[in-house]
């Protein structure tokens, strides 16, 4: 198995998000659709294929054929009920953090966030629901459907295979801190959501550590999908 060093780790993490963010920022000035929908579409054709492509290429190099095998290096089976129990425990903890840490972080960075958004078109603020409601109902429904598929399934599953699967198992410095490091970099990789890093790290680092120690990425994958599901449902209820 070919391991990856620190430089390779940083390049693998920040290249796809850099491509995604630059395209989103540039095209966002000219889009005639909700920016959130634009972001999901760009992510579908940049982040997802790049990250999955890295895994497929690594698997080809390790096994001789394209597969997702490299994302499951060292993976061990676990009863489905245990995966759900662990994921739901962390999901509950995330809920507590969402009503304690998240509002405080939002408050601390509200001035900087508002200053940045004031220099951008309204569509870049995904919480500007009044602006979103200026789009026709069919467009909003299409945006919600695409957002649901991308943010609840395609995005988090790809990211978990990439971060908790491939990167965590192939980084050349395997210590107890490895999953925490990957979780921190995972948070920083969200260029499009730069003001929630403390909350994301506190939410994802513990479950990443447990998934790493239990050698089962389905724990963090299920957790990630559930967290995103809540945010997507909240968005849909607001705009529809």
C-alpha positions as CSV (number, residue, x, y, z in Angstrom):
1,X,0.0,0.0,0.0
2,X,1.4,3.4,-1.0
3,X,1.0,5.9,1.8
4,X,0.7,9.6,1.5
5,X,2.8,12.3,3.2
6,X,1.7,15.6,4.7
7,X,2.2,17.6,1.4
8,X,0.2,15.0,-0.6
9,X,-2.5,15.0,2.1
10,X,-2.9,18.8,1.9
11,X,-3.0,18.7,-1.9
12,X,-5.5,15.9,-2.0
13,X,-7.8,17.7,0.5
14,X,-7.7,21.2,-0.8
15,X,-7.5,20.8,-4.6
16,X,-11.1,19.6,-5.1
17,X,-12.5,22.2,-2.7
18,X,-10.4,25.0,-4.3
19,X,-11.7,24.1,-7.8
20,X,-15.3,23.9,-6.5
21,X,-15.1,27.2,-4.6
22,X,-13.4,29.2,-7.4
23,X,-16.0,28.0,-9.9
24,X,-18.9,28.7,-7.5
25,X,-17.6,32.1,-6.7
26,X,-17.1,33.1,-10.3
27,X,-20.3,31.6,-11.7
28,X,-22.3,32.8,-8.7
29,X,-22.1,36.3,-10.1
30,X,-23.9,35.3,-13.3
31,X,-26.3,32.6,-12.3
32,X,-30.0,32.8,-12.9
33,X,-30.8,29.9,-10.5
34,X,-30.5,29.8,-6.7
35,X,-26.8,29.8,-5.7
36,X,-27.3,26.8,-3.5
37,X,-28.5,24.8,-6.5
38,X,-25.5,26.1,-8.5
39,X,-23.1,25.0,-5.7
40,X,-24.6,21.5,-5.6
41,X,-24.4,21.1,-9.4
42,X,-20.7,22.3,-9.5
43,X,-20.0,19.9,-6.6
44,X,-21.5,17.0,-8.5
45,X,-19.0,17.6,-11.4
46,X,-15.9,18.6,-9.4
47,X,-15.7,17.5,-5.8
48,X,-17.4,14.2,-6.2
49,X,-15.5,12.9,-9.3
50,X,-12.2,14.2,-8.0
51,X,-12.4,12.6,-4.6
52,X,-13.9,9.3,-5.9
53,X,-11.3,9.4,-8.7
54,X,-8.5,9.5,-6.2
55,X,-9.9,6.4,-4.4
56,X,-10.5,4.5,-7.7
57,X,-6.9,5.3,-8.9
58,X,-5.4,4.2,-5.5
59,X,-7.4,1.0,-5.6
60,X,-6.3,0.3,-9.2
61,X,-2.7,0.7,-8.0
62,X,-3.2,-1.5,-5.0
63,X,-5.4,-4.3,-6.4
64,X,-5.0,-4.0,-10.1
65,X,-8.6,-2.9,-10.7
66,X,-10.8,0.1,-10.2
67,X,-12.9,-0.1,-7.1
68,X,-13.4,1.6,-3.7
69,X,-11.2,-1.0,-1.9
70,X,-8.6,1.6,-0.8
71,X,-11.4,3.4,1.1
72,X,-11.9,0.3,3.2
73,X,-8.3,-0.5,4.1
74,X,-8.4,-2.2,7.5
75,X,-12.1,-2.0,7.6
76,X,-13.8,-4.4,10.0
77,X,-17.4,-5.5,10.0
78,X,-19.8,-4.4,12.8
79,X,-23.4,-5.3,13.5
80,X,-25.8,-2.9,11.9
81,X,-27.6,-2.2,15.1
82,X,-24.3,-1.2,16.8
83,X,-23.5,1.2,13.9
84,X,-26.9,2.9,14.4
85,X,-26.5,3.1,18.1
86,X,-23.1,4.7,18.0
87,X,-24.1,7.1,15.2
88,X,-27.3,8.1,17.0
89,X,-25.3,8.8,20.2
90,X,-23.0,11.2,18.4
91,X,-26.0,12.7,16.5
92,X,-27.6,13.5,19.9
93,X,-24.3,15.1,21.0
94,X,-24.3,17.1,17.8
95,X,-27.8,18.3,18.5
96,X,-26.6,19.7,21.9
97,X,-23.6,21.4,20.2
98,X,-26.0,22.9,17.6
99,X,-27.9,24.8,20.3
100,X,-24.8,25.8,22.4
101,X,-21.6,26.1,20.4
102,X,-23.1,26.9,17.0
103,X,-25.1,30.0,18.1
104,X,-22.1,31.4,20.0
105,X,-19.8,30.9,17.0
106,X,-22.3,32.5,14.7
107,X,-22.6,35.5,17.1
108,X,-18.8,35.9,17.3
109,X,-18.4,35.8,13.6
110,X,-21.6,37.6,12.6
111,X,-19.9,41.0,12.0
112,X,-17.2,39.4,9.7
113,X,-19.8,37.3,7.9
114,X,-22.1,40.2,7.3
115,X,-19.3,42.3,6.1
116,X,-18.3,39.7,3.6
117,X,-21.8,39.1,2.4
118,X,-22.4,42.8,1.9
119,X,-19.7,42.7,-0.8
120,X,-21.4,39.8,-2.6
121,X,-24.6,39.3,-4.5
122,X,-27.6,38.3,-2.3
123,X,-27.6,34.8,-3.6
124,X,-24.4,33.9,-1.8
125,X,-26.3,34.1,1.5
126,X,-28.0,30.7,1.6
127,X,-30.0,31.9,4.7
128,X,-31.6,34.7,2.8
129,X,-34.9,32.9,2.4
130,X,-36.8,36.0,1.2
131,X,-34.5,36.2,-1.7
132,X,-34.8,32.5,-2.5
133,X,-38.6,32.9,-2.5
134,X,-38.3,35.3,-5.4
135,X,-37.7,32.3,-7.7
136,X,-40.6,30.4,-9.2
137,X,-42.0,27.4,-7.3
138,X,-40.8,24.8,-9.9
139,X,-37.2,26.2,-9.6
140,X,-37.4,26.0,-5.8
141,X,-38.7,22.5,-5.9
142,X,-36.0,21.4,-8.3
143,X,-33.4,23.1,-6.0
144,X,-34.7,21.3,-2.9
145,X,-34.7,17.9,-4.6
146,X,-31.2,18.4,-6.0
147,X,-30.0,19.7,-2.6
148,X,-31.5,16.7,-0.8
149,X,-29.8,14.2,-3.1
150,X,-26.5,15.9,-3.1
151,X,-26.2,17.0,0.5
152,X,-27.8,14.0,2.2
153,X,-26.3,11.2,0.1
154,X,-23.8,12.1,-2.7
155,X,-21.8,14.7,-0.8
156,X,-21.4,13.1,2.6
157,X,-20.9,9.5,1.3
158,X,-18.2,10.7,-1.0
159,X,-16.5,12.7,1.7
160,X,-16.6,9.9,4.2
161,X,-15.1,7.4,1.7
162,X,-12.4,10.0,1.0
163,X,-11.7,11.4,4.4
164,X,-12.5,8.8,7.0
165,X,-11.8,5.9,4.5
166,X,-9.0,6.6,2.1
167,X,-7.1,9.5,3.7
168,X,-7.3,8.3,7.3
169,X,-6.0,4.8,6.4
170,X,-3.3,5.9,3.9
171,X,-1.7,8.8,5.8
172,X,1.9,7.8,6.6
173,X,1.8,8.9,10.2
174,X,-0.7,6.6,11.9
175,X,-1.2,7.8,15.5
176,X,-4.2,8.4,17.8
177,X,-4.2,11.9,16.5
178,X,-4.5,11.0,12.8
179,X,-8.4,10.9,12.7
180,X,-8.5,14.2,14.6
181,X,-6.0,15.8,12.2
182,X,-8.2,14.6,9.2
183,X,-11.3,16.0,10.9
184,X,-9.7,19.4,11.4
185,X,-8.6,19.5,7.8
186,X,-12.1,18.3,6.8
187,X,-13.6,21.3,8.5
188,X,-11.1,23.8,7.0
189,X,-11.8,22.3,3.6
190,X,-15.3,23.9,3.7
191,X,-14.2,27.1,2.1
192,X,-17.8,28.0,1.3
193,X,-18.7,27.8,5.0
194,X,-15.7,29.5,6.7
195,X,-17.4,30.6,9.9
196,X,-18.5,27.3,11.5
197,X,-15.1,25.6,11.9
198,X,-15.2,25.2,15.7
199,X,-18.7,23.7,15.6
200,X,-17.7,21.3,12.7
201,X,-14.5,20.2,14.4
202,X,-16.3,19.5,17.8
203,X,-19.0,17.6,15.9
204,X,-16.9,15.5,13.6
205,X,-13.7,14.9,15.5
206,X,-15.1,12.6,18.1
207,X,-17.1,10.4,15.7
208,X,-14.1,10.4,13.3
209,X,-11.9,9.1,16.2
210,X,-14.4,6.3,17.1
211,X,-14.8,5.3,13.5
212,X,-11.0,5.1,13.2
213,X,-10.6,3.1,16.3
214,X,-13.5,0.8,15.5
215,X,-12.2,0.5,11.9
216,X,-15.7,1.1,10.5
217,X,-16.4,4.2,8.4
218,X,-20.1,3.4,8.2
219,X,-20.4,4.9,11.7
220,X,-19.2,8.3,10.5
221,X,-21.0,8.0,7.2
222,X,-24.4,7.4,8.8
223,X,-23.8,10.2,11.3
224,X,-22.8,12.6,8.5
225,X,-25.9,11.8,6.4
226,X,-28.1,12.3,9.4
227,X,-26.6,15.7,10.3
228,X,-27.0,16.9,6.7
229,X,-30.5,15.5,6.6
230,X,-31.6,17.8,9.4
231,X,-30.1,20.9,7.8
232,X,-31.7,20.0,4.4
233,X,-35.1,19.4,5.9
234,X,-34.8,22.8,7.8
235,X,-34.0,24.5,4.5
236,X,-36.8,22.9,2.6
237,X,-39.4,23.9,5.3
238,X,-38.2,27.5,5.1
239,X,-38.3,27.9,1.4
240,X,-41.4,25.9,0.5
